[in-house]
Amino acid sequence: MGVPEPLAGRMSMAEQHEYLRARFSRRTMIRGGAVTLGAVAGGAFVPGATARAATPNRRPGGTDTVDGALVAPFGRHLAYGSDPRTEMTVSWQVPVAVKKPFIRIGAHPWDLSHKIDAEPRPLHTPAGVGASGDHTQYYLHARLTRLKPGRTYYYGVGHAGFDPAEPHLAGTLGTFTTAPARSEPFTFTAFGDQGVSYHGLANDALILAQNPAFHLHAGDIAYGDPAGQGKSSDTGFDSRVWDQFLHQTESVAKQVPWMVSYGNHDMEAWYSPNGYGGEQARWQLPDNGPDADQLPGVYTFVHGNTAVVSLDANDISFEIPANLGISGGTQTRWLERQLKKYRAERDIDFVVVFFHHCAYCTSTAHASEGGVRDEWVPLFEKYTVDLVINGHNHVYERTDAIKGGEVARELPIGGTAYPETDGVVYVTAGAAGKSLYAFSAEQSYEGHEKDVESVSSFVCVDGGRQNEDVAWSRVRYLDYSFLRVDVTPASRGRLATLKVRGIAETGETVDHFTVARRAR
């Protein structure tokens, strides 16, 4: 099905990609109707980023044989642009090729006169690549700019034969709200490792009820590649899982920007040398990172008084090294520039960083990633990052405030941390829907506290695992859950605060704490 395991073990992600491409003959590609497209800007095809990385493919005949009136869009999902006050991307999917896809947008549901062409990014997976069969997915993206801050917009997506402005299609309309021009209180939610499941669906329903301004998904999004080693020999790959995932999340993502970072299960070796070609067809994230072609999941945005940074820990993972060193250090240097810039800006109180592999976790599955500790933790401490959110381990775990690998301040449930003096708090929120892992120590969560002096765990280092006994594991909860963060700017002498809660699938609060900063 892919590269033989002994051979794959000696090949980089890019070499495995080339092997797979060579394996499927030109005849196979012609049968699949492969046409490589470039990124679209202003209606013209531009060779470059998407052509090199995503290599999406269009199959012929769809628009000649299917009446557009019989094709309904699905899987709508939003993402901020580089400036959440004025930019938003609306993305969606159709089951077959359509003609002239577009979005309509306006300030009222009865006024959708503004019509914008959408960019198609077909993604073809030929028979023989995993379990997908010969399958083409049709993704569409409309980038919206020059929006008004703090404004709610109505939108509808369509194509020739399916116009959401028609009265009988009014039920297909969606809404979104841009970030405000000035700081004001808001809520965001976060988790990692969702996939497709009843538990994932239940978490989505609870998240929608929190009315978040945006949602962070810290990697391992749909699990189209269940093996998660980033190898072309990974078994069980099925691109159609993404259809199910985007349908599952649409209830939230059609109105709440769903901001993703990429995990090990998001490296799909068939589509591009870096494994992210499929993701670039499905998502349109802010392109303000160090290298949007090579590291499309690395970006940043500012909402009110809070800067959010998305990182790609596949670049520095010793545990799963398929993309180890892919940026050549560029990502870490970019991270330091961003953190330094945000700490110099008076309007930004908080810096939140999210990515997949855990800096600090005691789950028996993956535990902690030494590459993150080596590369990024010193920067988090130097620039007093307020909150770090990870996935990877399918548990909820929260640390004390940490400096230099040690507890700088104990942070009990209900406590308050001051990053400028106390250190950084890390939360693993990887219990969004996939099967749960385990802890080596007893669970300890709100109403069921069982503090222990140390927990036996390990850290993934170059060459294997290194055992360690740690004192920083404060909260451990082993059931499906997510993170809610309420952000309040400083005012009238009061502290700016992040009030963080771990919320179980049942709606029960399993952890809560506060991160506070004084006004500058």
N, C-alpha and C positions, 0 to 999 in steps of 0.2 A: 504493500500500500504506500510506503514511503521509502526513505533511505534505510537500508539495513542498519540495525542498532550498532554493530561493531564499527561500521563506517561512519555513522552519524556521530559517534563519540569522539571522532578525530576531526570533525568538520565544524566550522563556524556556522552561524545562522545564515550568512550570505552564501557560503559554499553549499549548504544544504538546499537553499532556495534554487541555486543554479542547477544542482543535480536533479531536483524535481522538474524544473522547467525542461531540461534536456530529456528527461525520461518520457514526457508526454510529447509525442511527435508532432510535427507540423500538421500532419493529417488530422490528428486528434483536435488540434487547435482550430483548424478550418471547420471541422465538423461542429465545434462549439461556437463558431462565429466570432472569434476573438478580434476585437478592434481596440487598440489602446488609445485612450483619451487623455488629454491634458487637463489641467485645472482650468476652470472657466472664470473669466473676469470680464465684466461688461459685455457679455454675450459672445465673446470671441474665445476660441480655444487657445490656450497658452501652453506650449510645451514646457515641462519643468517638473515641479514638485509632485503633483499627483501622477503624472505619467511615469516618473521614476519609481515612486514608492507604492502607489496603490495598484497600478496596472489594471484598472477596471476594464471589463469587456462587455461589449454589447452583442446580443444574439439577434440575428435578423428575423424579420417576419412578424414580430409582435404587433407593431402598429398597423400592419396591413390586414390582420385577421381578427383583431379584437376591437369591438366597439367601445370607445372610451366611456360611454354612458353606463356600461356594465362593470366598470372597474372602480372600486372605492379605495382611496388612500387609507393607510393604517400606520401604526408605529410612530406617531408624531413625537418628536422630542426636541426640546429647546436647549440652546447653549448661549451663554453670553459671548459677545465679542470682546475685544481688548478693553473697551470702555463700556461697562454694563449700564451706564446712564443713557447711552445713545445707540448701542449696537446689540442686536440679537440675531441669532441664526435659528430658523425653523427648518427642521429636517423631518423627512417622512419616507415611506416606502409604498410601492405599488407591487402587486403580484405579477404583473406582466408589463412589458414596455408600453408607454403611452406617448401621445403626441403633445407637444407644447405644454409641458408642466408649468405651473405658476402658483403664486400665492396672492391672495387678496388681503388687504389690511386697511383698517380704518378705526376711528375713535368710537364708532357705534356699530352694532350688528346690522343695522339697516343701511349703513354707508360704507361699503367696501369697494369704492371706486378705484382705489390705488392698486394697480396690478403689476406684479414684478415677476419676470421670468425666473424659473428655478434651474439649478445646475444638476444634470443627471450624472450619477456615478454608478453605472452598472458594474456588478461584481460577479464574474463567472467562475464557478468551481467545476471542473470537468470530472467525469466519472473516473474513479480510481484514486481520487484524493479523499482519504478517509471514507466516511459512510454517506457522503453527501449526494452521490449520484451526479448526473449531469444537471447542474442547477445554476440559474442566474438570478441574482437578487438585484432589484432596481431601487436604488437609494436616490433621493432628491434633496437638495439643499437650497434655501433662499436666504441670503445674507441681507439683513435690514440695517441700514445706517441712518444717521441724522434723525433719530427718534428723539422724543422729548423726555427728559428725566422725570422719574416718578409718575409716569403716565401709563394707564391701562389701555391696551390695544386689543381689538378684536381681529381675528384672522381666519381665513379659510384656505385650504390647499386644494388644488384641482388640476385639471388638464383638459384637453379638447374632448368635449362630450360630458364633462363633469365639472360644473361651475358652482362653487359654494355660495355664490350670490343668489342663486335661484331659490325661491321660497321653500321648495320641498326639500332642500338640502341645508336648511338653516341649522338643523340639529348637528351638523358636522363642524360647526364653528368652534374655535378655541379662543383663549385670551392669554395674555402675558402682561407683566408689569415691569417696566424698566427700573433700574436702581435710582434712588433719589439724588437730587443735586447736592444735598447737604446731609450731614450725619443725622440719623434718627434711629430709634430702636427698631430692631428687626430680629428675625429668627432664621436660622438655617439648620439643616439636618445632615446627617452623614452616616455612612456605613461602608463596608466592603464585602466582596464575595457573595453576591446575591444569587446569580443563576436563575433558573426557572423552577419554581416549586410553589406549593401551597403556602409555605412560610414566607417566601419572597413576596407573594401576593398580599399576605396579611400585613407584612411590614409596610408595603406601599400604601395600603389603606390607612394605616396609622400615621404615616408620614404626611399624607395629604391633609389629615385632620390637624396637623401642627401649623398649617398655613405658612410654610417656609418661603423665604425670598428666593433661596436656591438650595440645591441638594448636592452633596459631594459623595461620589462613589469611588472609594479608594482601591480600585483595581479588582481583577477577576470578575468581569462584568457578566457575561452570559454563559461562559464555559462551553463555547463551541468546540474548544480543544480541551477535553477532560483530563488529558495526561499532564499538561501544564509544564512540560520541560522545555518548551520552545524549540523542539526538534521536529524535523520533517518526518521522523519515524514515530512520532506520537500517534498512538492508536485511538480510534473512536472519534476523530474529528468529524464534526457535522455542522456545516455552515447554516443549515436550516434552523438550528437552535436559536440563532439570532432573530429569526422571524417571530418565534415564540416569545423571546425576551422583550423585544420592542413592543409587541402587543401587550404583554403583561404590564410594562411600566408606563404605558401611554396615559393611564388615568392621572398620573402625577406629572410625567415629563412633558405633556402637551401644554402645561401651564406653569411649570416650575423648571427653571434652567437646571438640567441634569449634567453636572460637571464631573467628568471622569478623569481618573489617572489610570495608567496601564499596569497590570500585574502579569505574573508569569503565564496565566492561562489566556492572556490576550495576545501573546506572541504566536502568530499563525504562519508557519514557515513557507507555505505555498505561495502566498500573494506577493511577497517582496523580500529583499535581502535582510531587512531589519525585522521582519515578522509583523509589521504594522500596516501593511497595505490594505488588509481587510478593514482595520479600524479607521483608516483614512477615508474609505468609501462610506462608512456608516456614520461617522461623527465629523462635525466641523467645530473644532475648539479654537480658542484664541491662538493666533499664530505669532505671539510675541516672545516665544522662548528662544533658546540659543540656536536651535536648528530645527525648524518646523518640519523639514523633510525627514531627518534622521530620528528626531525625538518629538513626534507630534503630540505626545501627552505631557510635555513640559511647557508650562505657561503660567501666567499670573493675571489676576484681576483685583480690582478694589471695589468693594461695596460699602458705601458709607465710610465709617471709621476703621474698617477692617480690610487688610490686604490678605489675599489667599494665594498660596503658591502650590502648584501641582508639580510633582517630581516623578521621574521614572527610575525606580530603584532596580529595575532589571540591569541597568547600566553599571551598578556597583555590587551586584549580588554574588557572593561566593557560593551560596547554596544552590542556585539555579543559574549557571553561568552562560547560558546561550547568548546573551547580549552583553556579557561582562566587558567593560571598557569600550563600549561602542562609541561613546562621545569623546574619548581621549582626554577626559578631564574638563571638557568644555562646560558640561552641565554644572559641575561644582563651582567653577569660576563664575558662571552666570548667577548661580544661587547666591553667592556672596555679594555680588553687585546689587542684586535685588534687595537682599536683607539690609544692606548698608543704606540703600536709597530709602527704603520704607522707614527705617529708624530715624532718618533725618527729616522726614515730612511731618510737620506739626499736626496735620489733619488726620493722620493715621495713628490710632491708639494700639490696635492689635494686629499681630501677624500670625496667621494660621497656616500651617504647612500640612499637606496630606499627600500620601503615597502608599504603596502597597506593602512592601516588606517591613517587618517590625523592627524598630530600634530597640525596644524593650518589651519582652513578652515571655511568659513561662509556660505557654502551651506545650504539650509533649509532642506536637506535630512538627512545627517549624521553629518555635521559640524565637530567639533574637538573631538579627542579621548583622554580622561583624562588619560588612562593607559599609552599612549605614553608620555604624558607630565610628568607623575610621574616617569617613569622608564628610559626613554632614552634621553629626552631633556636635563637634566642636564649633561649627558655625551657628547652630541653634543656640548654644550657650553664649557665644560671643555677642550675638545680636538679640539675646533674650527673647527668643520666639515664645509666644504665649501658649500655644497649643499645637501638638503634633498628633495627627490622626492616621492610623494605619489599618490595614486589613490583614490578609494572608492567613492568620490563625483564626479559625472559626469559633471564636469565643468573644466575650467582653472582658477586658482587663484594663485596669487603670493604675498608673504608678503614683508614687509620691512625687514631689518636686525633686528633680535629679540634677546634679552637677558632677562632672568628672566621673561618672559611673556610680556615684554614691548618693545616698539620700541626703539632700541638703535641707529639706524641711518635710516632716511627715505631714501628709494631707489626708486626714480622716474624712469619711463621708460627711458632707455638710461644711467642710473646711474651706479656707480661702488661701490661695497662693498669690504671691507677688513676684512675678518673673524677674524683675530687675535685681532682686536680692535672693530669691529662693531657688531659682533654677527652672527647669522646663518640665511640664507635665505631658505624659504620653498616654494616649488611649488607643487600644486595639478594639476596633468595632467591626470585627469580621464575621459576625453571626447573623448576616442579613437573609440567609435562605438556604445555603448549602449545608450538607451534613456536618454536625458539630464535632469538635475535637475533644480533648480532655486536658485536665490539669494534673500536675503531680502533687499539689497541695489541695486542701479543702477549699470549697467555694467560700467566698466572704463578700456579702453584698448587703444592701440596705435592709435592715431588719433581721439580718442573719450574719452579723459580723463575727468573724473568727480570725482575729489577728494572729499572725505567726511571726517569729523572729526572722526566719529565713526560708526560702523556697529553693529546692534543688532544680536546676534547669541547665540550659546550654546555650551557646552562641555559635552560629555558623561562621567559620573562619576559612581562610585559604588552606585547603587541604583536608577539611572535615569539620568535626564538631569539637568544641572545647567546653567541658563541664564547668559550671559555676554555681555557687550558692548566693542568692540575692536577697536583699532586704527591702527592695523598692516596690514589690508587688502588693498594692494596697487593696484593690477590689478585683475579685474574680467571680464571674457569673457565667454559667454554662447553659445558656438557652438562647433562643432567637431574640434579637434586640437591635436597637439603632441608637444614634446619638442625636440629641436636640441641644442646640446652643442658642441662648437668648442674649443678644448683644445690646448693651445700653451705653451710649456715649456719656462722657463726663459732662456734668452741668451743675452750676451753682455750688461749686466746691465739692461736689460728690465725685467719687471714683468712677472711672469707666469700668464696666464689668462684662465678663463673659460668664453667664450662668449655664453650666454644662450639666446635662442629665442623661444618664443611660436609661432607656425605656425598653421594657420587655415587650414581646409580641402580645402579651396579655394586656398591655397598657400600664402595667405596674412600673414604678420607678425603682431601679435597682442601684442607682448611684446618683449623687449630685454633689457638685462642688463649684467654687467660684474662682475665676482668675480676675485679678483687679489691677488697675493701673491708675496712677495719679495723673491729673490733667497737666499738660506741659505748657 
